[in-house]
């Protein structure tokens, strides 16, 4: 039996199902808290990457 690897192609209905699953798992009140945490994490990552690039430029 050969394995067939299908590329990850998610259509609009799959996104709807994923969204409903997340809503059912976490509930409506937790989702804004999760998104706020995710946003602050991304912001912190961007700031750290900017700081690292500045340090690299200063060394050169």
PDBQT receptor file of N, H, CA, C and O in Angstrom, charges set to zero:
ATOM      1  N   UNK A   1       0.846  -1.179   0.000  1.00  0.00    +0.000 N 
ATOM      2  CA  UNK A   1       0.000   0.000   0.000  1.00  0.00    +0.000 C 
ATOM      3  C   UNK A   1       0.889   1.238   0.000  1.00  0.00    +0.000 C 
ATOM      4  O   UNK A   1       1.788   1.357   0.832  1.00  0.00    +0.000 OA
ATOM      5  N   UNK A   2       0.650   2.132  -0.899  1.00  0.00    +0.000 N 
ATOM      6  H   UNK A   2      -0.080   2.036  -1.575  1.00  0.00    +0.000 HD
ATOM      7  CA  UNK A   2       1.448   3.349  -0.965  1.00  0.00    +0.000 C 
ATOM      8  C   UNK A   2       0.720   4.479  -0.235  1.00  0.00    +0.000 C 
ATOM      9  O   UNK A   2      -0.509   4.530  -0.186  1.00  0.00    +0.000 OA
ATOM     10  N   UNK A   3       1.517   5.372   0.324  1.00  0.00    +0.000 N 
ATOM     11  H   UNK A   3       2.515   5.330   0.285  1.00  0.00    +0.000 HD
ATOM     12  CA  UNK A   3       0.954   6.515   1.025  1.00  0.00    +0.000 C 
ATOM     13  C   UNK A   3       0.842   7.682   0.063  1.00  0.00    +0.000 C 
ATOM     14  O   UNK A   3       1.782   7.982  -0.673  1.00  0.00    +0.000 OA
ATOM     15  N   UNK A   4      -0.284   8.324   0.069  1.00  0.00    +0.000 N 
ATOM     16  H   UNK A   4      -1.047   8.080   0.667  1.00  0.00    +0.000 HD
ATOM     17  CA  UNK A   4      -0.505   9.479  -0.783  1.00  0.00    +0.000 C 
ATOM     18  C   UNK A   4      -0.633  10.700   0.115  1.00  0.00    +0.000 C 
ATOM     19  O   UNK A   4      -1.538  10.770   0.946  1.00  0.00    +0.000 OA
ATOM     20  N   UNK A   5       0.264  11.657  -0.048  1.00  0.00    +0.000 N 
ATOM     21  H   UNK A   5       1.000  11.600  -0.723  1.00  0.00    +0.000 HD
ATOM     22  CA  UNK A   5       0.258  12.853   0.777  1.00  0.00    +0.000 C 
ATOM     23  C   UNK A   5      -0.521  13.947   0.050  1.00  0.00    +0.000 C 
ATOM     24  O   UNK A   5      -0.152  14.365  -1.047  1.00  0.00    +0.000 OA
ATOM     25  N   UNK A   6      -1.581  14.392   0.667  1.00  0.00    +0.000 N 
ATOM     26  H   UNK A   6      -1.881  14.052   1.559  1.00  0.00    +0.000 HD
ATOM     27  CA  UNK A   6      -2.430  15.424   0.083  1.00  0.00    +0.000 C 
ATOM     28  C   UNK A   6      -1.989  16.777   0.626  1.00  0.00    +0.000 C 
ATOM     29  O   UNK A   6      -1.856  16.933   1.840  1.00  0.00    +0.000 OA
ATOM     30  N   UNK A   7      -1.759  17.756  -0.242  1.00  0.00    +0.000 N 
ATOM     31  H   UNK A   7      -1.867  17.629  -1.228  1.00  0.00    +0.000 HD
ATOM     32  CA  UNK A   7      -1.389  19.080   0.252  1.00  0.00    +0.000 C 
ATOM     33  C   UNK A   7      -2.514  19.666   1.095  1.00  0.00    +0.000 C 
ATOM     34  O   UNK A   7      -3.691  19.383   0.870  1.00  0.00    +0.000 OA
ATOM     35  N   UNK A   8      -2.136  20.478   2.060  1.00  0.00    +0.000 N 
ATOM     36  H   UNK A   8      -1.180  20.708   2.242  1.00  0.00    +0.000 HD
ATOM     37  CA  UNK A   8      -3.112  21.077   2.953  1.00  0.00    +0.000 C 
ATOM     38  C   UNK A   8      -3.878  22.165   2.213  1.00  0.00    +0.000 C 
ATOM     39  O   UNK A   8      -3.374  23.270   2.007  1.00  0.00    +0.000 OA
ATOM     40  N   UNK A   9      -5.082  21.839   1.824  1.00  0.00    +0.000 N 
ATOM     41  H   UNK A   9      -5.490  20.942   1.991  1.00  0.00    +0.000 HD
ATOM     42  CA  UNK A   9      -5.940  22.793   1.120  1.00  0.00    +0.000 C 
ATOM     43  C   UNK A   9      -7.232  22.904   1.908  1.00  0.00    +0.000 C 
ATOM     44  O   UNK A   9      -8.067  22.000   1.888  1.00  0.00    +0.000 OA
ATOM     45  N   UNK A  10      -7.387  24.028   2.604  1.00  0.00    +0.000 N 
ATOM     46  H   UNK A  10      -6.708  24.762   2.619  1.00  0.00    +0.000 HD
ATOM     47  CA  UNK A  10      -8.563  24.204   3.431  1.00  0.00    +0.000 C 
ATOM     48  C   UNK A  10      -9.494  25.180   2.741  1.00  0.00    +0.000 C 
ATOM     49  O   UNK A  10      -9.121  26.316   2.447  1.00  0.00    +0.000 OA
ATOM     50  N   UNK A  11     -10.700  24.729   2.487  1.00  0.00    +0.000 N 
ATOM     51  H   UNK A  11     -11.004  23.806   2.725  1.00  0.00    +0.000 HD
ATOM     52  CA  UNK A  11     -11.701  25.562   1.835  1.00  0.00    +0.000 C 
ATOM     53  C   UNK A  11     -12.532  26.333   2.847  1.00  0.00    +0.000 C 
ATOM     54  O   UNK A  11     -12.313  26.217   4.053  1.00  0.00    +0.000 OA
ATOM     55  N   UNK A  12     -13.478  27.115   2.363  1.00  0.00    +0.000 N 
ATOM     56  H   UNK A  12     -13.656  27.209   1.383  1.00  0.00    +0.000 HD
ATOM     57  CA  UNK A  12     -14.280  27.940   3.274  1.00  0.00    +0.000 C 
ATOM     58  C   UNK A  12     -15.126  27.129   4.248  1.00  0.00    +0.000 C 
ATOM     59  O   UNK A  12     -15.277  27.522   5.405  1.00  0.00    +0.000 OA
ATOM     60  N   UNK A  13     -15.678  26.007   3.801  1.00  0.00    +0.000 N 
ATOM     61  H   UNK A  13     -15.556  25.688   2.862  1.00  0.00    +0.000 HD
ATOM     62  CA  UNK A  13     -16.490  25.201   4.718  1.00  0.00    +0.000 C 
ATOM     63  C   UNK A  13     -15.650  24.566   5.808  1.00  0.00    +0.000 C 
ATOM     64  O   UNK A  13     -16.127  24.397   6.930  1.00  0.00    +0.000 OA
ATOM     65  N   UNK A  14     -14.405  24.208   5.503  1.00  0.00    +0.000 N 
ATOM     66  H   UNK A  14     -14.018  24.345   4.591  1.00  0.00    +0.000 HD
ATOM     67  CA  UNK A  14     -13.525  23.657   6.528  1.00  0.00    +0.000 C 
ATOM     68  C   UNK A  14     -13.205  24.705   7.581  1.00  0.00    +0.000 C 
ATOM     69  O   UNK A  14     -13.126  24.388   8.768  1.00  0.00    +0.000 OA
ATOM     70  N   UNK A  15     -13.015  25.985   7.149  1.00  0.00    +0.000 N 
ATOM     71  H   UNK A  15     -13.079  26.243   6.185  1.00  0.00    +0.000 HD
ATOM     72  CA  UNK A  15     -12.759  27.060   8.110  1.00  0.00    +0.000 C 
ATOM     73  C   UNK A  15     -13.963  27.270   9.021  1.00  0.00    +0.000 C 
ATOM     74  O   UNK A  15     -13.806  27.523  10.215  1.00  0.00    +0.000 OA
ATOM     75  N   UNK A  16     -15.163  27.164   8.459  1.00  0.00    +0.000 N 
ATOM     76  H   UNK A  16     -15.291  26.958   7.489  1.00  0.00    +0.000 HD
ATOM     77  CA  UNK A  16     -16.380  27.314   9.260  1.00  0.00    +0.000 C 
ATOM     78  C   UNK A  16     -16.454  26.209  10.304  1.00  0.00    +0.000 C 
ATOM     79  O   UNK A  16     -16.770  26.467  11.466  1.00  0.00    +0.000 OA
ATOM     80  N   UNK A  17     -16.166  24.988   9.896  1.00  0.00    +0.000 N 
ATOM     81  H   UNK A  17     -15.909  24.779   8.952  1.00  0.00    +0.000 HD
ATOM     82  CA  UNK A  17     -16.209  23.857  10.831  1.00  0.00    +0.000 C 
ATOM     83  C   UNK A  17     -15.144  24.015  11.911  1.00  0.00    +0.000 C 
ATOM     84  O   UNK A  17     -15.409  23.744  13.082  1.00  0.00    +0.000 OA
ATOM     85  N   UNK A  18     -13.949  24.447  11.534  1.00  0.00    +0.000 N 
ATOM     86  H   UNK A  18     -13.734  24.667  10.582  1.00  0.00    +0.000 HD
ATOM     87  CA  UNK A  18     -12.887  24.674  12.516  1.00  0.00    +0.000 C 
ATOM     88  C   UNK A  18     -13.304  25.762  13.493  1.00  0.00    +0.000 C 
ATOM     89  O   UNK A  18     -13.105  25.621  14.700  1.00  0.00    +0.000 OA
ATOM     90  N   UNK A  19     -13.882  26.848  12.983  1.00  0.00    +0.000 N 
ATOM     91  H   UNK A  19     -14.044  26.963  12.003  1.00  0.00    +0.000 HD
ATOM     92  CA  UNK A  19     -14.343  27.937  13.847  1.00  0.00    +0.000 C 
ATOM     93  C   UNK A  19     -15.417  27.490  14.819  1.00  0.00    +0.000 C 
ATOM     94  O   UNK A  19     -15.380  27.849  15.996  1.00  0.00    +0.000 OA
ATOM     95  N   UNK A  20     -16.370  26.713  14.340  1.00  0.00    +0.000 N 
ATOM     96  H   UNK A  20     -16.400  26.422  13.384  1.00  0.00    +0.000 HD
ATOM     97  CA  UNK A  20     -17.416  26.201  15.227  1.00  0.00    +0.000 C 
ATOM     98  C   UNK A  20     -16.838  25.266  16.285  1.00  0.00    +0.000 C 
ATOM     99  O   UNK A  20     -17.268  25.283  17.439  1.00  0.00    +0.000 OA
ATOM    100  N   UNK A  21     -15.872  24.459  15.893  1.00  0.00    +0.000 N 
ATOM    101  H   UNK A  21     -15.523  24.445  14.956  1.00  0.00    +0.000 HD
ATOM    102  CA  UNK A  21     -15.224  23.565  16.861  1.00  0.00    +0.000 C 
ATOM    103  C   UNK A  21     -14.518  24.342  17.957  1.00  0.00    +0.000 C 
ATOM    104  O   UNK A  21     -14.611  23.993  19.134  1.00  0.00    +0.000 OA
ATOM    105  N   UNK A  22     -13.812  25.398  17.568  1.00  0.00    +0.000 N 
ATOM    106  H   UNK A  22     -13.737  25.681  16.612  1.00  0.00    +0.000 HD
ATOM    107  CA  UNK A  22     -13.127  26.231  18.561  1.00  0.00    +0.000 C 
ATOM    108  C   UNK A  22     -14.142  26.912  19.469  1.00  0.00    +0.000 C 
ATOM    109  O   UNK A  22     -13.929  27.010  20.678  1.00  0.00    +0.000 OA
ATOM    110  N   UNK A  23     -15.235  27.376  18.898  1.00  0.00    +0.000 N 
ATOM    111  H   UNK A  23     -15.408  27.296  17.916  1.00  0.00    +0.000 HD
ATOM    112  CA  UNK A  23     -16.288  28.017  19.688  1.00  0.00    +0.000 C 
ATOM    113  C   UNK A  23     -16.884  27.042  20.692  1.00  0.00    +0.000 C 
ATOM    114  O   UNK A  23     -17.143  27.408  21.839  1.00  0.00    +0.000 OA
ATOM    115  N   UNK A  24     -17.101  25.812  20.269  1.00  0.00    +0.000 N 
ATOM    116  H   UNK A  24     -16.891  25.514  19.338  1.00  0.00    +0.000 HD
ATOM    117  CA  UNK A  24     -17.646  24.812  21.179  1.00  0.00    +0.000 C 
ATOM    118  C   UNK A  24     -16.656  24.422  22.270  1.00  0.00    +0.000 C 
ATOM    119  O   UNK A  24     -17.043  24.203  23.418  1.00  0.00    +0.000 OA
ATOM    120  N   UNK A  25     -15.378  24.336  21.909  1.00  0.00    +0.000 N 
ATOM    121  H   UNK A  25     -15.063  24.514  20.976  1.00  0.00    +0.000 HD
ATOM    122  CA  UNK A  25     -14.370  23.937  22.895  1.00  0.00    +0.000 C 
ATOM    123  C   UNK A  25     -14.126  25.000  23.959  1.00  0.00    +0.000 C 
ATOM    124  O   UNK A  25     -14.052  24.684  25.147  1.00  0.00    +0.000 OA
ATOM    125  N   UNK A  26     -14.002  26.252  23.544  1.00  0.00    +0.000 N 
ATOM    126  H   UNK A  26     -14.062  26.509  22.579  1.00  0.00    +0.000 HD
ATOM    127  CA  UNK A  26     -13.594  27.296  24.473  1.00  0.00    +0.000 C 
ATOM    128  C   UNK A  26     -14.741  28.166  24.967  1.00  0.00    +0.000 C 
ATOM    129  O   UNK A  26     -14.628  28.776  26.030  1.00  0.00    +0.000 OA
ATOM    130  N   UNK A  27     -15.812  28.238  24.244  1.00  0.00    +0.000 N 
ATOM    131  H   UNK A  27     -15.904  27.742  23.380  1.00  0.00    +0.000 HD
ATOM    132  CA  UNK A  27     -16.931  29.082  24.640  1.00  0.00    +0.000 C 
ATOM    133  C   UNK A  27     -16.743  30.505  24.165  1.00  0.00    +0.000 C 
ATOM    134  O   UNK A  27     -15.627  30.928  23.860  1.00  0.00    +0.000 OA
ATOM    135  N   UNK A  28     -17.840  31.245  24.103  1.00  0.00    +0.000 N 
ATOM    136  H   UNK A  28     -18.746  30.901  24.351  1.00  0.00    +0.000 HD
ATOM    137  CA  UNK A  28     -17.818  32.601  23.570  1.00  0.00    +0.000 C 
ATOM    138  C   UNK A  28     -17.057  33.589  24.428  1.00  0.00    +0.000 C 
ATOM    139  O   UNK A  28     -16.513  34.561  23.904  1.00  0.00    +0.000 OA
ATOM    140  N   UNK A  29     -17.003  33.367  25.732  1.00  0.00    +0.000 N 
ATOM    141  H   UNK A  29     -17.445  32.577  26.157  1.00  0.00    +0.000 HD
ATOM    142  CA  UNK A  29     -16.348  34.327  26.617  1.00  0.00    +0.000 C 
ATOM    143  C   UNK A  29     -14.832  34.184  26.620  1.00  0.00    +0.000 C 
ATOM    144  O   UNK A  29     -14.121  35.151  26.891  1.00  0.00    +0.000 OA
ATOM    145  N   UNK A  30     -14.335  33.002  26.324  1.00  0.00    +0.000 N 
ATOM    146  H   UNK A  30     -14.912  32.216  26.103  1.00  0.00    +0.000 HD
ATOM    147  CA  UNK A  30     -12.884  32.772  26.365  1.00  0.00    +0.000 C 
ATOM    148  C   UNK A  30     -12.183  33.204  25.085  1.00  0.00    +0.000 C 
ATOM    149  O   UNK A  30     -10.995  33.522  25.117  1.00  0.00    +0.000 OA
ATOM    150  N   UNK A  31     -12.884  33.224  23.971  1.00  0.00    +0.000 N 
ATOM    151  H   UNK A  31     -13.850  32.966  23.945  1.00  0.00    +0.000 HD
ATOM    152  CA  UNK A  31     -12.245  33.511  22.682  1.00  0.00    +0.000 C 
ATOM    153  C   UNK A  31     -11.614  34.906  22.639  1.00  0.00    +0.000 C 
ATOM    154  O   UNK A  31     -10.488  35.025  22.156  1.00  0.00    +0.000 OA
ATOM    155  N   UNK A  32     -12.279  35.977  23.121  1.00  0.00    +0.000 N 
ATOM    156  H   UNK A  32     -13.193  35.881  23.513  1.00  0.00    +0.000 HD
ATOM    157  CA  UNK A  32     -11.604  37.279  23.115  1.00  0.00    +0.000 C 
ATOM    158  C   UNK A  32     -10.325  37.294  23.960  1.00  0.00    +0.000 C 
ATOM    159  O   UNK A  32      -9.348  37.952  23.600  1.00  0.00    +0.000 OA
ATOM    160  N   UNK A  33     -10.333  36.572  25.075  1.00  0.00    +0.000 N 
ATOM    161  H   UNK A  33     -11.126  36.038  25.367  1.00  0.00    +0.000 HD
ATOM    162  CA  UNK A  33      -9.130  36.492  25.904  1.00  0.00    +0.000 C 
ATOM    163  C   UNK A  33      -8.017  35.766  25.168  1.00  0.00    +0.000 C 
ATOM    164  O   UNK A  33      -6.855  36.166  25.233  1.00  0.00    +0.000 OA
ATOM    165  N   UNK A  34      -8.374  34.696  24.466  1.00  0.00    +0.000 N 
ATOM    166  H   UNK A  34      -9.318  34.371  24.413  1.00  0.00    +0.000 HD
ATOM    167  CA  UNK A  34      -7.374  33.948  23.701  1.00  0.00    +0.000 C 
ATOM    168  C   UNK A  34      -6.780  34.797  22.584  1.00  0.00    +0.000 C 
ATOM    169  O   UNK A  34      -5.569  34.776  22.364  1.00  0.00    +0.000 OA
ATOM    170  N   UNK A  35      -7.629  35.546  21.876  1.00  0.00    +0.000 N 
ATOM    171  H   UNK A  35      -8.612  35.563  22.054  1.00  0.00    +0.000 HD
ATOM    172  CA  UNK A  35      -7.155  36.395  20.782  1.00  0.00    +0.000 C 
ATOM    173  C   UNK A  35      -6.291  37.532  21.304  1.00  0.00    +0.000 C 
ATOM    174  O   UNK A  35      -5.315  37.916  20.660  1.00  0.00    +0.000 OA
ATOM    175  N   UNK A  36      -6.641  38.076  22.467  1.00  0.00    +0.000 N 
ATOM    176  H   UNK A  36      -7.434  37.764  22.990  1.00  0.00    +0.000 HD
ATOM    177  CA  UNK A  36      -5.834  39.136  23.063  1.00  0.00    +0.000 C 
ATOM    178  C   UNK A  36      -4.453  38.603  23.426  1.00  0.00    +0.000 C 
ATOM    179  O   UNK A  36      -3.445  39.265  23.184  1.00  0.00    +0.000 OA
ATOM    180  N   UNK A  37      -4.410  37.422  23.998  1.00  0.00    +0.000 N 
ATOM    181  H   UNK A  37      -5.229  36.884  24.194  1.00  0.00    +0.000 HD
ATOM    182  CA  UNK A  37      -3.125  36.802  24.322  1.00  0.00    +0.000 C 
ATOM    183  C   UNK A  37      -2.307  36.498  23.087  1.00  0.00    +0.000 C 
ATOM    184  O   UNK A  37      -1.091  36.688  23.077  1.00  0.00    +0.000 OA
ATOM    185  N   UNK A  38      -2.968  36.029  22.050  1.00  0.00    +0.000 N 
ATOM    186  H   UNK A  38      -3.956  35.874  22.058  1.00  0.00    +0.000 HD
ATOM    187  CA  UNK A  38      -2.278  35.736  20.793  1.00  0.00    +0.000 C 
ATOM    188  C   UNK A  38      -1.726  37.015  20.175  1.00  0.00    +0.000 C 
ATOM    189  O   UNK A  38      -0.596  37.033  19.686  1.00  0.00    +0.000 OA
ATOM    190  N   UNK A  39      -2.515  38.079  20.195  1.00  0.00    +0.000 N 
ATOM    191  H   UNK A  39      -3.432  38.065  20.593  1.00  0.00    +0.000 HD
ATOM    192  CA  UNK A  39      -2.066  39.359  19.651  1.00  0.00    +0.000 C 
ATOM    193  C   UNK A  39      -0.878  39.927  20.399  1.00  0.00    +0.000 C 
ATOM    194  O   UNK A  39       0.061  40.434  19.787  1.00  0.00    +0.000 OA
ATOM    195  N   UNK A  40      -0.915  39.845  21.734  1.00  0.00    +0.000 N 
ATOM    196  H   UNK A  40      -1.678  39.433  22.232  1.00  0.00    +0.000 HD
ATOM    197  CA  UNK A  40       0.220  40.365  22.512  1.00  0.00    +0.000 C 
ATOM    198  C   UNK A  40       1.461  39.503  22.295  1.00  0.00    +0.000 C 
ATOM    199  O   UNK A  40       2.578  40.019  22.306  1.00  0.00    +0.000 OA
ATOM    200  N   UNK A  41       1.280  38.210  22.100  1.00  0.00    +0.000 N 
ATOM    201  H   UNK A  41       0.372  37.791  22.090  1.00  0.00    +0.000 HD
ATOM    202  CA  UNK A  41       2.423  37.340  21.815  1.00  0.00    +0.000 C 
ATOM    203  C   UNK A  41       3.068  37.668  20.484  1.00  0.00    +0.000 C 
ATOM    204  O   UNK A  41       4.294  37.691  20.373  1.00  0.00    +0.000 OA
ATOM    205  N   UNK A  42       2.251  37.921  19.474  1.00  0.00    +0.000 N 
ATOM    206  H   UNK A  42       1.256  37.902  19.564  1.00  0.00    +0.000 HD
ATOM    207  CA  UNK A  42       2.773  38.287  18.151  1.00  0.00    +0.000 C 
ATOM    208  C   UNK A  42       3.491  39.628  18.226  1.00  0.00    +0.000 C 
ATOM    209  O   UNK A  42       4.558  39.801  17.636  1.00  0.00    +0.000 OA
ATOM    210  N   UNK A  43       2.905  40.577  18.955  1.00  0.00    +0.000 N 
ATOM    211  H   UNK A  43       2.039  40.436  19.435  1.00  0.00    +0.000 HD
ATOM    212  CA  UNK A  43       3.519  41.900  19.104  1.00  0.00    +0.000 C 
ATOM    213  C   UNK A  43       4.875  41.787  19.798  1.00  0.00    +0.000 C 
ATOM    214  O   UNK A  43       5.838  42.438  19.394  1.00  0.00    +0.000 OA
ATOM    215  N   UNK A  44       4.947  40.963  20.841  1.00  0.00    +0.000 N 
ATOM    216  H   UNK A  44       4.164  40.434  21.169  1.00  0.00    +0.000 HD
ATOM    217  CA  UNK A  44       6.208  40.769  21.550  1.00  0.00    +0.000 C 
ATOM    218  C   UNK A  44       7.255  40.115  20.651  1.00  0.00    +0.000 C 
ATOM    219  O   UNK A  44       8.431  40.475  20.697  1.00  0.00    +0.000 OA
ATOM    220  N   UNK A  45       6.824  39.153  19.833  1.00  0.00    +0.000 N 
ATOM    221  H   UNK A  45       5.869  38.861  19.795  1.00  0.00    +0.000 HD
ATOM    222  CA  UNK A  45       7.741  38.491  18.901  1.00  0.00    +0.000 C 
ATOM    223  C   UNK A  45       8.290  39.482  17.881  1.00  0.00    +0.000 C 
ATOM    224  O   UNK A  45       9.483  39.452  17.577  1.00  0.00    +0.000 OA
ATOM    225  N   UNK A  46       7.438  40.361  17.348  1.00  0.00    +0.000 N 
ATOM    226  H   UNK A  46       6.470  40.385  17.595  1.00  0.00    +0.000 HD
ATOM    227  CA  UNK A  46       7.888  41.360  16.382  1.00  0.00    +0.000 C 
ATOM    228  C   UNK A  46       8.897  42.315  17.011  1.00  0.00    +0.000 C 
ATOM    229  O   UNK A  46       9.908  42.655  16.397  1.00  0.00    +0.000 OA
ATOM    230  N   UNK A  47       8.614  42.750  18.247  1.00  0.00    +0.000 N 
ATOM    231  H   UNK A  47       7.793  42.474  18.747  1.00  0.00    +0.000 HD
ATOM    232  CA  UNK A  47       9.537  43.654  18.931  1.00  0.00    +0.000 C 
ATOM    233  C   UNK A  47      10.886  42.987  19.171  1.00  0.00    +0.000 C 
ATOM    234  O   UNK A  47      11.931  43.616  19.005  1.00  0.00    +0.000 OA
ATOM    235  N   UNK A  48      10.865  41.717  19.560  1.00  0.00    +0.000 N 
ATOM    236  H   UNK A  48      10.016  41.206  19.694  1.00  0.00    +0.000 HD
ATOM    237  CA  UNK A  48      12.113  41.002  19.801  1.00  0.00    +0.000 C 
ATOM    238  C   UNK A  48      12.903  40.833  18.508  1.00  0.00    +0.000 C 
ATOM    239  O   UNK A  48      14.127  40.963  18.510  1.00  0.00    +0.000 OA
ATOM    240  N   UNK A  49      12.218  40.544  17.405  1.00  0.00    +0.000 N 
ATOM    241  H   UNK A  49      11.223  40.439  17.402  1.00  0.00    +0.000 HD
ATOM    242  CA  UNK A  49      12.930  40.376  16.136  1.00  0.00    +0.000 C 
ATOM    243  C   UNK A  49      13.509  41.707  15.657  1.00  0.00    +0.000 C 
ATOM    244  O   UNK A  49      14.590  41.730  15.070  1.00  0.00    +0.000 OA
ATOM    245  N   UNK A  50      12.806  42.813  15.900  1.00  0.00    +0.000 N 
ATOM    246  H   UNK A  50      11.928  42.794  16.377  1.00  0.00    +0.000 HD
ATOM    247  CA  UNK A  50      13.347  44.129  15.538  1.00  0.00    +0.000 C 
ATOM    248  C   UNK A  50      14.590  44.447  16.365  1.00  0.00    +0.000 C 
ATOM    249  O   UNK A  50      15.571  44.973  15.839  1.00  0.00    +0.000 OA
ATOM    250  N   UNK A  51      14.548  44.127  17.665  1.00  0.00    +0.000 N 
ATOM    251  H   UNK A  51      13.751  43.700  18.092  1.00  0.00    +0.000 HD
ATOM    252  CA  UNK A  51      15.697  44.366  18.534  1.00  0.00    +0.000 C 
ATOM    253  C   UNK A  51      16.906  43.548  18.082  1.00  0.00    +0.000 C 
ATOM    254  O   UNK A  51      18.030  44.049  18.080  1.00  0.00    +0.000 OA
ATOM    255  N   UNK A  52      16.678  42.298  17.702  1.00  0.00    +0.000 N 
ATOM    256  H   UNK A  52      15.764  41.891  17.704  1.00  0.00    +0.000 HD
ATOM    257  CA  UNK A  52      17.774  41.451  17.242  1.00  0.00    +0.000 C 
ATOM    258  C   UNK A  52      18.369  41.978  15.948  1.00  0.00    +0.000 C 
ATOM    259  O   UNK A  52      19.588  41.973  15.778  1.00  0.00    +0.000 OA
ATOM    260  N   UNK A  53      17.523  42.433  15.035  1.00  0.00    +0.000 N 
ATOM    261  H   UNK A  53      16.533  42.437  15.173  1.00  0.00    +0.000 HD
ATOM    262  CA  UNK A  53      18.046  42.953  13.765  1.00  0.00    +0.000 C 
ATOM    263  C   UNK A  53      18.834  44.241  13.990  1.00  0.00    +0.000 C 
ATOM    264  O   UNK A  53      19.823  44.488  13.299  1.00  0.00    +0.000 OA
ATOM    265  N   UNK A  54      18.405  45.068  14.954  1.00  0.00    +0.000 N 
ATOM    266  H   UNK A  54      17.602  44.867  15.515  1.00  0.00    +0.000 HD
ATOM    267  CA  UNK A  54      19.161  46.276  15.280  1.00  0.00    +0.000 C 
ATOM    268  C   UNK A  54      20.523  45.929  15.858  1.00  0.00    +0.000 C 
ATOM    269  O   UNK A  54      21.518  46.576  15.530  1.00  0.00    +0.000 OA
ATOM    270  N   UNK A  55      20.579  44.913  16.716  1.00  0.00    +0.000 N 
ATOM    271  H   UNK A  55      19.771  44.387  16.982  1.00  0.00    +0.000 HD
ATOM    272  CA  UNK A  55      21.853  44.497  17.306  1.00  0.00    +0.000 C 
ATOM    273  C   UNK A  55      22.799  43.963  16.232  1.00  0.00    +0.000 C 
ATOM    274  O   UNK A  55      24.001  44.225  16.279  1.00  0.00    +0.000 OA
ATOM    275  N   UNK A  56      22.273  43.231  15.285  1.00  0.00    +0.000 N 
ATOM    276  H   UNK A  56      21.297  43.018  15.247  1.00  0.00    +0.000 HD
ATOM    277  CA  UNK A  56      23.095  42.687  14.200  1.00  0.00    +0.000 C 
ATOM    278  C   UNK A  56      23.638  43.822  13.347  1.00  0.00    +0.000 C 
ATOM    279  O   UNK A  56      24.807  43.803  12.963  1.00  0.00    +0.000 OA
ATOM    280  N   UNK A  57      22.799  44.813  13.046  1.00  0.00    +0.000 N 
ATOM    281  H   UNK A  57      21.850  44.828  13.359  1.00  0.00    +0.000 HD
ATOM    282  CA  UNK A  57      23.265  45.954  12.242  1.00  0.00    +0.000 C 
ATOM    283  C   UNK A  57      24.336  46.757  12.982  1.00  0.00    +0.000 C 
ATOM    284  O   UNK A  57      25.272  47.258  12.360  1.00  0.00    +0.000 OA
ATOM    285  N   UNK A  58      24.207  46.881  14.293  1.00  0.00    +0.000 N 
ATOM    286  H   UNK A  58      23.446  46.473  14.799  1.00  0.00    +0.000 HD
ATOM    287  CA  UNK A  58      25.199  47.628  15.067  1.00  0.00    +0.000 C 
ATOM    288  C   UNK A  58      26.534  46.895  15.085  1.00  0.00    +0.000 C 
ATOM    289  O   UNK A  58      27.582  47.541  15.068  1.00  0.00    +0.000 OA
ATOM    290  N   UNK A  59      26.525  45.582  15.119  1.00  0.00    +0.000 N 
ATOM    291  H   UNK A  59      25.674  45.058  15.132  1.00  0.00    +0.000 HD
ATOM    292  CA  UNK A  59      27.769  44.811  15.121  1.00  0.00    +0.000 C 
ATOM    293  C   UNK A  59      28.495  44.921  13.793  1.00  0.00    +0.000 C 
ATOM    294  O   UNK A  59      29.724  44.870  13.744  1.00  0.00    +0.000 OA
ATOM    295  N   UNK A  60      27.737  45.072  12.720  1.00  0.00    +0.000 N 
ATOM    296  H   UNK A  60      26.739  45.113  12.760  1.00  0.00    +0.000 HD
ATOM    297  CA  UNK A  60      28.364  45.170  11.393  1.00  0.00    +0.000 C 
ATOM    298  C   UNK A  60      28.838  46.570  11.210  1.00  0.00    +0.000 C 
ATOM    299  O   UNK A  60      29.401  46.899  10.167  1.00  0.00    +0.000 OA
TER     300      UNK A  60
